[in-house]
Amino acid sequence: MVIANALYFDKRIPEGFYQEPSDSTVYRVTTHVKNTDLLPLANRTGQPVYELASDDFNEALTWSEQAAVLQPIYRQLVDNGETALYRQFTRVDPDSPDVVYLQRILRASVIDRNGVTDRYKGRITSSTMNAEDIKRIIEYLWTFTVNNNFGTAVLSSDITETDTGFVHVMKQARLNMSNNDSCDSIEVYRVTYTVSRSSGFINKDEALERIILAKRSGNILEICQP
C-alpha cells in the first residue's frame, strides 16, 4: 500500500532525497544549456545533444547569452549565482515577470555529460568526491528527467562504496493507468548506477522486480493483486 500511496498521491521522492529550492511567489523554469542551444534552429537536426559544462564564468555567461539570443523570445539576464555543481543565470521576460527562467551550466570540474545515452550518464571528473557527493549528483540528474512526473516515484535511494567505486541503487515505481474501470498496473524496478573510481564513468542499469495491480477510488486505494 505504501508504493500505491506514493504514486496515486504524487509523493515522488523519499525523505532526504535532493530537492530544488521552492519559491511560491514565482513560477520557475529550469533548463541546462545544451550544445544544440548554441546553434540556429535549422542546424540542430541530427546533432548529438548533451549538457554543457565549464569552470570558466565568462565562458558560461557567453553560452547563456548565446542560448538566450537564439530563443524565440529573448529573456533578460537579471541575476547569476552558483553552487558546487553548476552556475546559474536567471532570466525574465519583462512582459511576464511572474515566470523566472533559470539557465544552468554544469561545472566541468565535477561532471562531464558529453556522449550520454540511455545507459551511460556521464563522467564524474572530480577525484575528491565521497559517497554522499555522488548520491547528490545522481539524485540531481534524476530530478531533471522525465521520470520526475506524476505516475513515477523513488521509493528509496541508497549508495555504497566499493573497492572499485560506488554503487547507487534507487528503488522506483511506475504507474500505468488503465483506460477503463479495471485495475492499474504498478511496475516496481531497481535502478542501479555504478560509478567507476578510476574513470568516473556513470552507468545505469534497470531491472523490473515485480508488478502490482491496484486502483484508486477518490481517496480510497485498493490492491487488486500484490
C-alpha positions as CSV (number, residue, x, y, z in Angstrom):
1,M,0.0,0.0,0.0
2,V,2.9,2.3,0.6
3,I,4.0,2.1,-3.0
4,A,0.5,2.7,-4.3
5,N,0.1,5.7,-2.0
6,A,3.3,7.3,-3.2
7,L,2.2,7.0,-6.9
8,Y,-1.5,7.9,-6.6
9,F,-0.9,10.9,-4.2
10,D,2.3,12.1,-6.1
11,K,4.8,11.5,-3.3
12,R,7.7,11.3,-5.8
13,I,10.8,11.2,-3.5
14,P,11.8,9.7,-0.1
15,E,12.9,11.8,2.8
16,G,16.4,13.1,2.4
17,F,16.4,13.0,-1.5
18,Y,17.7,16.0,-3.4
19,Q,15.1,18.8,-3.8
20,E,15.2,22.1,-5.6
21,P,14.7,25.2,-3.5
22,S,11.0,26.2,-3.6
23,D,9.5,29.7,-4.2
24,S,5.7,30.1,-4.1
25,T,5.8,33.7,-5.4
26,V,7.0,32.8,-8.9
27,Y,6.8,30.0,-11.5
28,R,10.3,28.8,-12.2
29,V,11.5,27.1,-15.4
30,T,14.9,25.4,-15.1
31,T,17.0,24.3,-18.1
32,H,20.5,23.1,-18.6
33,V,22.2,24.8,-21.5
34,K,23.0,22.2,-24.2
35,N,25.4,22.2,-27.1
36,T,22.5,22.5,-29.6
37,D,21.1,25.6,-27.8
38,L,24.1,27.4,-29.3
39,L,23.1,26.6,-32.8
40,P,20.4,28.1,-35.1
41,L,17.3,26.0,-35.2
42,A,18.0,25.0,-38.8
43,N,21.3,23.5,-37.8
44,R,20.2,21.4,-34.8
45,T,18.7,18.4,-36.5
46,G,20.8,15.3,-36.3
47,Q,23.2,16.7,-33.8
48,P,24.1,14.8,-30.6
49,V,22.6,16.5,-27.6
50,Y,24.4,17.0,-24.3
51,E,24.5,19.4,-21.4
52,L,27.4,21.9,-21.5
53,A,30.0,22.1,-18.7
54,S,32.6,24.8,-17.9
55,D,34.6,26.1,-15.0
56,D,35.1,29.5,-16.6
57,F,32.4,32.1,-15.6
58,N,32.9,34.2,-18.7
59,E,32.5,31.2,-21.0
60,A,29.4,30.1,-19.1
61,L,28.0,33.6,-19.4
62,T,28.7,33.7,-23.1
63,W,26.9,30.4,-23.6
64,S,24.0,31.7,-21.5
65,E,23.6,34.8,-23.7
66,Q,24.1,32.9,-26.9
67,A,21.4,30.4,-26.0
68,A,19.0,33.3,-24.9
69,V,19.5,35.2,-28.2
70,L,18.6,32.1,-30.2
71,Q,15.3,31.6,-28.3
72,P,12.0,32.7,-30.0
73,I,11.6,35.2,-27.1
74,Y,14.7,36.9,-25.7
75,R,14.8,37.0,-21.9
76,Q,16.9,39.5,-20.0
77,L,19.6,38.5,-17.6
78,V,18.7,39.7,-14.1
79,D,21.0,37.7,-11.8
80,N,23.5,34.9,-11.5
81,G,24.7,32.5,-8.9
82,E,26.5,29.3,-8.4
83,T,26.7,26.0,-6.4
84,A,29.3,23.3,-6.2
85,L,27.6,21.6,-9.2
86,Y,26.6,24.4,-11.5
87,R,26.5,28.1,-12.4
88,Q,23.1,29.6,-12.8
89,F,21.9,32.6,-14.9
90,T,18.5,34.0,-14.0
91,R,16.4,35.5,-16.9
92,V,13.0,37.0,-17.2
93,D,10.7,38.3,-19.9
94,P,9.6,41.8,-18.8
95,D,6.2,41.1,-20.2
96,S,5.8,38.0,-18.0
97,P,7.7,38.9,-14.7
98,D,5.9,36.1,-12.7
99,V,7.9,33.4,-14.7
100,V,11.6,33.1,-13.9
101,Y,13.9,31.2,-16.2
102,L,16.9,29.5,-14.6
103,Q,19.7,28.6,-17.1
104,R,22.3,26.3,-15.6
105,I,25.7,25.2,-16.8
106,L,27.4,22.4,-15.0
107,R,30.9,22.6,-13.6
108,A,33.4,20.7,-15.8
109,S,35.5,20.0,-12.7
110,V,32.6,18.0,-11.3
111,I,30.8,16.3,-14.2
112,D,31.0,15.8,-17.9
113,R,27.8,15.0,-19.7
114,N,29.2,14.7,-23.2
115,G,28.0,11.5,-25.0
116,V,25.3,10.5,-22.6
117,T,23.0,7.6,-23.7
118,D,20.2,5.6,-22.0
119,R,22.8,3.7,-20.1
120,Y,25.9,6.0,-19.9
121,K,25.0,9.0,-17.8
122,G,28.3,11.0,-17.9
123,R,31.6,11.1,-16.1
124,I,32.4,12.3,-12.6
125,T,35.5,14.4,-13.2
126,S,36.3,15.3,-9.6
127,S,38.7,12.9,-7.7
128,T,37.7,14.2,-4.3
129,M,34.0,13.0,-4.3
130,N,32.7,10.9,-1.5
131,A,29.7,8.7,-1.4
132,E,27.3,11.4,-0.3
133,D,28.6,13.7,-3.1
134,I,28.0,11.1,-5.7
135,K,24.5,10.4,-4.3
136,R,23.5,14.0,-4.6
137,I,24.8,14.3,-8.2
138,I,22.8,11.2,-9.3
139,E,19.7,12.4,-7.5
140,Y,20.1,15.9,-9.1
141,L,20.3,14.3,-12.5
142,W,17.2,12.2,-11.8
143,T,15.3,15.4,-10.8
144,F,15.6,16.7,-14.4
145,T,14.5,13.6,-16.2
146,V,11.0,12.7,-17.5
147,N,10.7,10.3,-14.5
148,N,10.1,13.3,-12.2
149,N,6.5,13.5,-13.1
150,F,3.1,12.2,-11.8
151,G,3.0,8.4,-12.1
152,T,6.6,7.7,-11.0
153,A,8.1,7.6,-7.6
154,V,11.5,6.9,-6.0
155,L,10.9,4.7,-3.0
156,S,14.4,4.6,-1.7
157,S,17.8,5.9,-2.7
158,D,21.0,4.4,-1.2
159,I,24.7,4.4,-2.1
160,T,27.5,2.1,-1.0
161,E,31.2,2.4,-1.6
162,T,33.3,-0.4,-3.0
163,D,36.9,-1.0,-3.8
164,T,36.3,0.0,-7.4
165,G,33.9,2.8,-7.0
166,F,30.3,3.5,-5.9
167,V,27.0,1.7,-6.4
168,H,23.9,3.8,-6.0
169,V,20.5,2.0,-6.0
170,M,17.2,3.6,-6.5
171,K,14.1,1.6,-5.9
172,Q,11.5,3.1,-8.2
173,A,7.9,2.6,-9.2
174,R,5.9,3.5,-12.3
175,L,2.1,3.7,-12.5
176,N,0.4,2.6,-15.7
177,M,-3.2,3.8,-15.7
178,S,-5.9,1.6,-17.2
179,N,-8.3,3.0,-19.8
180,N,-11.4,1.7,-18.0
181,D,-12.5,0.7,-14.5
182,S,-10.1,-2.2,-14.3
183,C,-7.0,-2.2,-12.1
184,D,-4.0,-0.2,-12.9
185,S,-0.6,-1.8,-13.0
186,I,2.4,-0.7,-10.9
187,E,5.9,-1.6,-12.0
188,V,8.5,-1.8,-9.3
189,Y,12.0,-1.8,-10.5
190,R,15.6,-1.4,-9.3
191,V,17.8,1.2,-11.0
192,T,21.5,0.7,-10.3
193,Y,24.0,3.4,-11.0
194,T,27.7,2.4,-10.9
195,V,30.4,5.0,-10.7
196,S,34.0,3.8,-11.5
197,R,36.6,5.2,-9.2
198,S,39.3,5.1,-11.9
199,S,37.3,6.5,-14.9
200,G,34.4,8.3,-13.2
201,F,32.0,6.8,-15.7
202,I,28.4,6.7,-14.5
203,N,26.5,3.7,-15.9
204,K,22.8,2.9,-15.3
205,D,21.1,-0.5,-15.3
206,E,17.4,-1.1,-14.8
207,A,15.7,-4.3,-13.7
208,L,11.9,-5.0,-13.2
209,E,11.3,-6.7,-9.9
210,R,7.5,-7.1,-9.8
211,I,4.2,-5.8,-10.9
212,I,1.3,-4.9,-8.6
213,L,-2.3,-4.4,-9.6
214,A,-4.1,-1.6,-7.8
215,K,-6.9,1.0,-8.2
216,R,-8.0,4.3,-6.7
217,S,-11.5,5.5,-5.9
218,G,-11.3,9.0,-4.5
219,N,-9.0,8.8,-1.5
220,I,-9.5,5.0,-1.2
221,L,-6.8,2.7,-2.6
222,E,-7.3,-1.0,-3.3
223,I,-4.7,-3.6,-4.0
224,C,-6.1,-5.9,-6.6
225,Q,-3.1,-8.2,-6.6
226,P,0.1,-7.8,-4.5
